[in-house]
Amino acid sequence: MSGRMIWHDSRLLGKAPSIAANTYVVDATVSIDHAIGWIAYFAKSQGTLDELLIMCHGYEADFNLKNQTCTGEPHGGFGLSICDKGLTMGTVSKLSLWYVTTPLINKITIYACAPADVGPGNRGTSADGMKLMSLIAKTTGAIVVAARDTQTYTHLENPSTKETIHAIDFGVWEGPVFEFNSSNGAPTPTSPGPMR
């Protein structure tokens, strides 16, 4: 488990699984700048991180930004609901802290709903998930793994004590999954298998 870290926004209900040496839990009160800085600090303390696992909700909406209309069908691609401001086209440049002279993280796997989606009329806009995932890869120098479709996950807590009975488990991926190249951000379809 050494060399792996989970970045979990607690608005994604459930306890993070024990599959990494370090779990950093955040919510809407934690500054995105602080979180990115803390992850950079931890990655440096390890030399590099083999993998950062991001567990959060993905922003979805039914907007066609080019036509300025509502489509009636929600799509992802609007970013990740993590920390106070989220990880979006407006905040992605902050990840440059993870790539000083060499990348601090080798791979970023995103467990969220539809981060690589592009709804009708959203290609090239702030809701182009493929472009956002590509920018994350190019900005950090890390391989990025992300899905196009809404993802399901399970977790189980005792309703009276709130004790975790079963940690977050995303199981198998729903829909197409892409691996974004760490140097040019180009997407390639991949089959990463279940969360491990």
Secondary structure, DSSP 8 states (H G I E B T S, - for coil): -TTEEEEEETTS-S---S-SSEEEEE-TTS-HHHHHHHHHHHHHHTSSBSEEEEE-EE--EEEETTTTEEEEEEE--S-EE-TTT-BSTTTGGGGGGGBSSSBSBSEEEEESSSTT-B-TT-TTSTTBHHHHHHHHHHHHT-EEEEESS----EEEE-TTT--EEEEEE--S--S-EEEE-TTT--EEEE---S--
